[in-house]
């Protein structure tokens, strides 16, 4: 489980085409420049409706439409912010929240460890949108006719639509993650769950294409174009999830115990010549120095050991050519998959020491062996 108390990494630069407008739950809130096009489109589409409610505003009717666009995206920000807050409660780091052409996205570092985490991080967004929609609907009944009531009416309808549509069971929609959590809980296999939810997303994309074709038959132009964009978004996101599932399946096959090289555990004061002799006799692929209790404290640097002249090796303690082991270089022997890869990224090194439950040395894990296995499993 990620540690939420660990220091945050340096804030990354703002990507091109993005504006940083603030933070939520310690994460950057970014707005894509495409949002301004969406805001202008919403203002233009709202113009005729504003004229019906309050005629004679002239160009100001588009300002009302722009105000609605801002209110709508603030509601979407609440949707994404709820994802971020829930992810933080489970101990995940949230990289950023982005508002863009089709709504929003929350970038969460790491994969859920259990179906329960996947479910709650996903479902809280649609529930937030439905809650905002219902609250707006209740407020609509209390307001007199006018522009404010029109904006609240739009917020009620749009948030209820956003909440319900996001529960459609297909990735990359939130409903796809809810489906993934359910299949994962039922089968115990995250890879299978991701594949099922990804195909749900592809089927949803095909349904949206059919909808776009039917809309084109009515003579409408805007609706089929927007639906086609949504279909591309869904198909692309579902396909990326399928590719991610394949990578995760490859990661699950990476088990530290299976890649361990035998290691000789030697006291630090043992002469290097004797340590090398014992290692060769045992067929060990590494030498680990241990304390009096048998716990690892260092790993011998092979280059430093071989660089030492033969005549000096009987007089040099093995600890003198060993690198001290920081906590990130000592790993449990059963670590595997995404946990193993995340640990190696946090503490990059050429070798790691694998220990058993009682702290004894099991073997040495070479980073090159992990990389080779990952390439083979792609």
Secondary structure, 3 states (H helix, E strand, C coil): CCCCCCCCCCCCCCCCCEEEEEEECCEEEEEECHHHHHHHHHHHHHHHHHHHHCCCCCCHHHHHHHHHHHHHHHHHHHHHHHHHHHHHHCCCEEEEEEEECCEEEEEEECCCCCHHHHHHHHHHHHHHHHHHHHHHHHHHHHCCCCHHHHHHHHHHHHHHHHHHHCCCCCCCCHHHHHHHHHHHHHHCCHHHHHHHHHHHHHHHHHHHHHHHHHHHCCCCCHHHHHHHHHHHHHHHHHHHHHHHHHHHHHHHCCEHHHHCECEEEEECCCEHHHHHHHHHHHCCCEEEEECCCCCEEEEECHHHHHHCCHHHHCCCEHHHHEEECCHHHEEECCCEHHHHHHHHHHCCCCEEEEECCCCCEEEEEEHHHHHHHHHHHC
